[in-house]
Amino acid sequence: MSLRVLVIADRPEYRLLVRKHIEIEWSDAVVLEHRLGEDQPLDAKFVAAGYDAVIVVGAPPAESAEILASLLASRADFAPLVLVLLQDAPGAAAPGAAAPPEALPELPPDTPRLARLYGKKVDRERLVRAITVAAREQKRSRTALRSRPDFDQMYKFGSLTIRGHRCIRQVGSGGMCKIYLAESERAGAMVVLKVFSQVPDVSERLVGFDRFIQEYEIVAGLNHPNIVHIYDLGIADDHAYIAMEHFPAGDLRSRMKMPLAPRTAVHFLAQIASALDAIHAVGVLHRDLKPANVMLRVDGTLCLIDFGLAKANELEAELTGSREIFGTPYYMSPEQGHAELIDARSDLYSLGVVFYEMLIGRKPYTGSTAMEVIYKHKRAELPPIEPQYAAYEPMLRRLLAKEPVDRFQSARELLDAVAELKVLA
């Protein structure tokens, strides 16, 4: 198994420098980076179980790096740490005078190891030695962990055991899935774990299970900044699960509770359109585009999730059956709401509803029942648009046209129009 190292630093040149030193020594090493101050802070339950070592790099003033390393080291079962401080050791007569990692006192088996390396420059030999010691310590810790009576409980998701994923807590449930927050040892990150209730026998396959598996198959083959990253799919005790990217910053629905500036709304529109362009290019429709299925990363980018209702155009089997309606009425296209044939332009209509809501602060069509809302999408005129949003009215009307032929014909065409749009502040 390749060496796995997590490098934490606030400056990209520090992360790159450590990465290069590691890759020179271990050509097959897996080095992941955490951008201190840019990425979401490490979860309080994160213990870096999937790493052989964690390296924290700091430069004067290095108090924040020292505090972070100490806090991480205080967590039970946290991976061994190497704190690289690009400064002279306290009281040292010359740079690099600190004791090598091997000279540090041995710690109890349940205490993470923390080695400190000082020097104005990174000494590759000493860094390699520290990582080697850390990896050896982590191997010993893993062996000791497996002998603990609570070991199996760490991987329990209800009554189900899923090795390689440490359960943090259940965060929700819906339909035939339970949703958990977990630490994936394979991904080396916090993930959202969707656990399907049960894998049906071949003779009694469930439509829901096919959709669940399809969610992975659709997304796993895409590498797009605005589409959720899928880490793992597996079967455990006759239950299927998907491990996917965790979004602690929440969803667009929550963000929309606060007013969005027109510039922000247009920026978000472009990101979602880019995600749709990618999935439509491989023959896939989302069919349930709504603010709750658009997540926010800490850096402000958006990410499209929940392909459980997505359908590949080329599939011979109709997973939804004949003339069934799936999706959320507030965001359904007229043709989807009436169980008619749909294509990529239906997703664009849904995006138009989301854009209208982001921009104006309310949904275009509401009603006391789902059928009333569906009827309005098909028959009602678009509500008058306030004068301050007049610059966006042509785009809104085209996105929300009743007939698909009157809309943008593709997400790419929409993206081109957004690029030409004069955005208000």
C-alpha positions, -999 to +999 in steps of 0.1 A: +000+000+000+013+034-009+024+059+017-005+084+024+003+119+038-019+149+045-001+182+042-016+212+060-003+247+053-016+282+045+008+289+017+008+269-016+046+270-019+049+253+015+025+225+005+043+221-029+077+220-013+067+192+012+050+173-016+081+174-038+103+161-010+079+133-003+075+123-039+113+123-045+116+097-017+084+078-023+075+080-060+041+062-054+031+083-024-004+098-022-002+133-009-033+153-002-033+189+007-054+210+032-054+247+024-053+263+058-076+293+059-092+284+025-107+249+030-133+241+055-117+236+090-111+200+098-141+184+114-139+180+152-143+142+148-117+139+120-087+117+131-069+113+097-074+076+100-066+071+063-031+086+065+003+074+076+013+109+087+000+144+089+024+173+083+016+208+094+039+236+081+042+270+097+065+300+093+070+330+116+047+339+132+040+302+135+017+303+166-013+292+146+004+262+132+017+252+166-018+256+181-034+236+153-008+207+156-013+206+194-051+205+191-050+177+165-025+158+186-048+159+215-075+140+196-077+103+205-066+081+177-053+110+155-026+100+130+010+108+139+019+145+133+050+162+120+051+199+127+075+217+103+084+251+117+105+272+092+124+290+120+153+283+143+145+261+173+140+280+206+173+285+223+192+267+195+227+279+187+221+272+150+192+263+127+182+227+127+195+219+162+163+202+174+165+165+182+156+141+154+122+124+157+138+091+170+151+109+200+117+120+211+103+101+241+081+071+234+044+079+240+017+056+253-001+036+226-033+057+227-014+090+223-008+105+189+029+112+182+039+148+175+074+155+162+087+190+156+112+200+129+129+234+130+150+251+104+149+280+080+146+255+052+130+221+050+157+194+055+147+166+033+166+139+052+151+149+085+116+152+070+119+117+055+131+103+088+102+119+106+077+106+082+092+071+083+089+071+121+053+085+119+043+058+094+058+031+117+039+045+147+007+047+127+010+010+117+015+000+153-015+022+164-037+005+138-028-029+151-035-018+186-068-003+175-081-035+160-077-052+194-098-027+212-133-039+223-150-008+206-133-013+173-163-028+155-186-002+168-166+025+150-177+011+117-214+006+126-241+024+106-272+013+125-270-025+124-247-024+094-209-027+094-190-009+067-153-013+069-131+017+059-157+042+070-159+055+105-194+065+115-197+100+130-234+104+132-267+100+113-277+132+096-308+123+078-330+098+060-352+098+030-370+072+009-350+040+010-318+056+022-303+066+055-276+093+054-246+095+077-216+117+082-185+095+082-147+096+079-136+076+049-102+060+054-099+055+017-107+091+008-089+105+038-118+129+043-152+134+058-179+121+035-216+117+033-225+081+033-259+071+017-269+037+028-296+019+008-321+000+029-315-034+012-302-048-020-332-066-036-329-100-052-325-101-090-360-115-093-376-086-074-354-056-083-367-023-071-368+008-092-354+027-063-324+005-061-317+010-098-319+047-093-295+045-063-269+026-083-274+049-113-266+079-091-231+065-087-226+054-122-236+087-137-215+109-114-184+087-108-173+090-144-174+128-144-147+151-131-163+186-130-158+213-104-196+218-101-206+182-098-204+162-065-173+140-061-181+103-055-155+085-035-168+050-032-197+025-039-200-008-022-221-036-008-220-045+029-243-071+045-267-069+015-269-032+017-255-008-009-238+025+000-224+055-017-197+077-001-197+112-015-183+147-009-194+164+023-206+200+022-205+215+057-213+249+042-248+238+034-271+241+004-284+268-019-318+267-003-303+278+030-282+305+013-313+319-004-328+327+029-306+358+027-309+381-003-286+374-032-271+403-051-278+400-089-241+395-096-241+365-072-273+351-087-258+352-122-225+337-109-245+308-094-266+304-125-234+300-146-220+273-123-252+253-123-255+256-161-219+244-164-228+213-144-259+206-165-238+211-197-215+183-184-242+158-176-262+165-207-231+159-228-231+123-216-268+118-222-280+123-187-309+144-173-311+155-137-349+159-135-349+171-099-330+204-100-339+226-070-320+246-044-318+217-020-298+197-046-272+225-051-246+225-024-220+252-014-184+247-009-164+269+015-147+286-014-181+298-026-184+274-056-216+255-062-220+217-066-248+197-081-259+166-062-286+140-059-288+122-091-313+097-077-339+108-102-315+113-130-320+092-161-296+083-189-313+090-222-299+058-238-312+034-212-336+009-227-355+003-195-377+031-183-369+032-146-398+055-138-424+035-155-451+049-178-463+085-173-451+087-137-442+121-123-410+125-103-394+157-090-405+188-070-436+206-084-422+241-077-393+235-101-409+212-126-410+220-163-445+221-178-438+189-198-424+171-167-454+180-146-477+165-171-456+133-176-447+142-212-414+133-228-386+155-215-351+164-226-323+187-215-345+217-220-366+205-190-336+208-167-330+243-181-366+253-172-360+241-136-328+261-136-348+291-147-371+287-117-341+286-094-326+317-111-359+335-108-360+327-071-323+336-065-328+369-083-362+381-072-365+363-039-397+343-045-409+314-066-427+323-099-455+299-092-470+288-059-503+272-049-521+254-021-517+220-038-490+203-060-515+201-089-522+238-087-485+246-090-481+221-119-511+237-137-496+272-133-463+260-148-482+249-179-508+276-182-502+307-161-483+338-174-450+346-158-456+371-130-446+407-138-409+413-132-399+444-112-382+472-131-349+467-112-346+433-128-355+444-163-320+436-176-326+399-167-362+396-180-353+383-215-332+355-201-358+346-175-386+346-201-365+324-224-356+299-196-392+298-184-409+295-218-438+271-217-427+254-249-392+238-250-386+251-285-388+286-272-362+281-245-324+279-247-318+247-266-288+236-245-268+245-214-240+256-236-262+281-254-273+294-220-237+298-208-229+318-240-258+341-232-247+345-196-212+355-208-228+383-228-251+394-201-245+428-185-246+421-149-258+446-124-239+452-091 
